Amino acid sequence: MEMVIGAARLLFDSDGTRAIKKGDVAVVYGLGPAGLIYVQLTKAMGARKVIAVGRHRLRLGKALMLGADVAIDAQEGHVIDKVRDIGETLDIIIDATGADIVTDVLALGHSGMAFVPYGVPPFDWKEKLPELEGKGIVFRDGGLVEARVAVEQCIDWVANGAIRLEPIITHRISLEQVEFGLKLCHDFRNDTLKVVIDMAI
């Protein structure tokens, strides 16, 4: 739930206004746990089409299972062309990679389109603000106030199944297996999403 609310705070304004309206088209870059939550958040908010961009077969498949309409394998290259070939005007691009995707955002973006940055280092999007603003792209930000606004709606979405967390969990381990769990996350990214420590094991 922390990850759901942390992601949602960037899609809500302090007055409750949502960044995504019914019928919007969204692109989500990065299909780790946060990206897969964003796929579901965009659909829950009413997005008509969600384009998911990722690198691993497991994650691309999960994105489609969780509501993405199109999944693009970034390892095959030409992501910008593939998004353009879909023939939709984008309303929002969400970065859940933490990498430098400035070229893609500027190539696909347009005046009035929203952009949700990755929330943690190493990549600092604030350095790229002049380029984004020069094109009229709206840089989304959110903090504790927006998180508080999002909480009740996020709980409702999880409770009614609009956002599903169970499919994001790929491994359940005991407390004694923590070192193995960390190894899964670091060395086996093709087969690992969320590793949960289950105290009952």
N, C-alpha and C positions, 0 to 999 in steps of 0.2 A: 504493500500500500504506500510505503514511503516513496517508492519509485513512481508509482502512478500519480501521486499528488505532486511530486517534484517535476514530473513532465507536464502535468496539466496546468501548473502555475504559469507556464509560458504561453498557454492557450486561452487564459482568462485575463480580463482586465479587472481592476480593483472594483469596478461597479457591476461586475458579473457578465459584462459583454464578452462574447466568445470570438476568438480569432477565426474560427471556421464556421461558415454558414451552410445551411442546407443547399446542396447542389455544387459545392466547391470541389476543386480538384487539388489534391495534395500529393507532394512527393516526399517520401521519407528516405533519407540516406542513412544507412547503417542499421543492421537488423540483429543487434544484440538484444538483451532484455529491454532496454530503454526504447530502442527502435520498434520492437514488436508491440510495446505498450502504446507508442505513438500511432502505429497503424490502427490500433483499436480505438484510441481516443478520437482520431480524425473521423472514423466511421460513426462512432457514437454521437459525435457532434453534427453528423449529417452530410459528410463529404460524399459526393456522388461517385468519385473515382479516386482511388489511392494507388499510387505507383510506388512500389518498394524497391530500393536499390541496395543490394548487398553482395557478399562475396562467397558465402558457403551454402552448399546445397540444402543442408538441414534448415538453415535460417530462411532461405528463400521459400522453402516449402512451408515453414511455419507461418511466414508472412501471408501466404495465400490462404492457409487454413484459418487465419485469424482476421481475414477480411480484405486483404489487399486484392485489387483487381488485376494488377500487372506486377510481375516480379522480374527485375532486370539484374543479370549477373554482371557485376562491375569487373570481374576478372576477364570477361570477354572483351572489354573495352568499348569505346564509342558510346558511352552512357548518354552524353548530350544528344547525339543523333537519335538514339533509341527513344529517349523521352520525347524529342520533337516529333518523331515518326508517329507517336500516339495521336498527335493532332489536337491536343487540348491546350487551352490557355490556363496556365497554372495560377492558383490563388495563394498557395503557400508552399514553401520548401522548408523541411525540418531536417536539421543536421543532428544525427545521433552517432556520428563517427568520431568526432574530436580531431579529425584530420583537416587539412586545408582543401576545402572544396569551393574556394572562391571562384575559380574559373567556371565551374559548373553553374553556380548561383548567378553570376553575372551574365553568362550566356543564355540561361533559361529565364532569368528574371525580367521584370518589366515594372514600370511605374505603378505603384499601388500594391504590388505583390508583397505578401508578408514573408519574413524569414525568421525562423526559430533557430538560434545558435545552440551549439553543444555547451552544456553548462559548466564544465570543469576543464582545467588545464589538461594537456599542454598547449593547445592552440588557443590564442587570444583573438577572438573575433573583433574586439574593439579597435584593433589596429586597422581593420578593413572597413570600418564604418564610413569613411569618406567615399570609398569606391561604391559601396552599396547605396548610400544616400544620394550620390551623384546620379545614379540611375533611377532614383525614386523608390527603391526597395525599402519597405518598412521593417526595421529591426525590432523584433519582439524581445521584451525583457519582463521579468517578474520576480517577485520576492515573497516575503512572508505574508504580506497582505493578500496577494493573489493566490497563494497556497491556501489560506484560510477560506477564501471565496470558493475555491475548487473542492474542498474536502467533502462536503455533503454530497455534491453531485458525483464525485468519484466513488464514494461508498455505495451510492445507489447503482451506478453502472456495474460495479463488481458484484453487488448483491443480485442484480437481475440478469447477470450473464452477458451484458453488453461488452464488458472487459473480462477476459478470461486469463487468469494467472497460472493455473495448473499446467497448460501446455508449454509454458516457458521454463518449467522445472524439468531438467533432463536427468538429474541425479539426486538421490537421497542417500546421505551417508551418516555414520555415527560420529560423535564428537571425537573419538579416537582416530578417525580417518581424515581429520582436517588437512593434514599435509598432502594426502592423496587428492583431496578436493581442490586444493590450490594448484596442484600439478595439472589436474583436469582443465581448470580454467586457463592456465598458462600455456600448456603444451598440446591440448587437444581441442582447439577452438572449432574445428569442423564438426565435432560431435557434442559440444558442451555449450549450454546456455546458462541456466541458473542451477547452482549446486546448493541444496538445502541440508542443513544439519538437523537430523531428526533425533530428538532425545529419546525416542521410544525404541530406537534400533540398538 
